[in-house]
Amino acid sequence: MDTVKIIATAIVGTLLALVLKEQKPYMGIVLSFICALCVFFMALPYIEKIITYVRAIYESTGGKDSYINILLKIAGVGTLSSLGSSLCADAGLTSVSYVVALSGKVICMCMVLPVVIEFFTELISILP
């Protein structure tokens, strides 16, 4: 039932934003941003469940807690940069959209470096 609420909110918000965009373009952009935030907050409880399950699985396998935190942060940065990029593209700012997407990818790459270094360190220690 929550899926229907999320989809209905997105459709109604999109239709209202399209109507408003014709008369007042900046209000259409603001409404689409507000709609995206509403949908995000409606999905937030499910995101929390996913994080709880991932942590439980990761801890049961004996993984380090700091690595799962890094991976969850990377997922968050990727999701937010994708959302920001899409909103910029909707506003007609394609160049800004590309820069937001690129900066999100660069930040994710920087955040994953400790995990990659640890992976290669473990790999080297296993090999003869």
RACOR-V302086 format. One record per backbone hydrogen bond with DSSP energy under -1.0 kcal/mol. CO is the residue of the C=O (numbers start at 1). NH is the residue of the N-H. Records with the same first field share a line. If there is no record, write none. Layout:
CO->NH, NH
This chain:
1->5
2->6
3->7
4->8
5->9
6->10
7->11
8->12
9->13
10->14
11->15
12->16
13->17
14->18
15->19
16->20
17->21
20->24
24->28
25->29
26->30
27->31
28->32
29->33
30->34
31->35
32->36
33->37
34->38
35->39
36->40
37->41
38->42
39->43
43->47
44->48
45->49
46->50
47->51
48->52
49->53
50->54
51->55
52->56
53->57
54->58
55->59
56->60
57->61
58->63
64->68
65->69
66->70
67->71
68->72
69->73
70->74
71->75
72->76
73->77
74->78
75->79
76->80
77->81
78->82
79->83
80->84
81->85
82->86
83->87
84->88
85->89
86->90
87->91
88->93
89->92
92->94
93->97
94->98
95->99
96->100
97->101
98->102
99->103
100->104
101->105
102->106
103->107
104->108
105->109
106->110
107->111
108->112
112->116
113->117
114->118
115->119
116->120
117->121
118->122
119->123
120->124
121->125
122->126
123->127
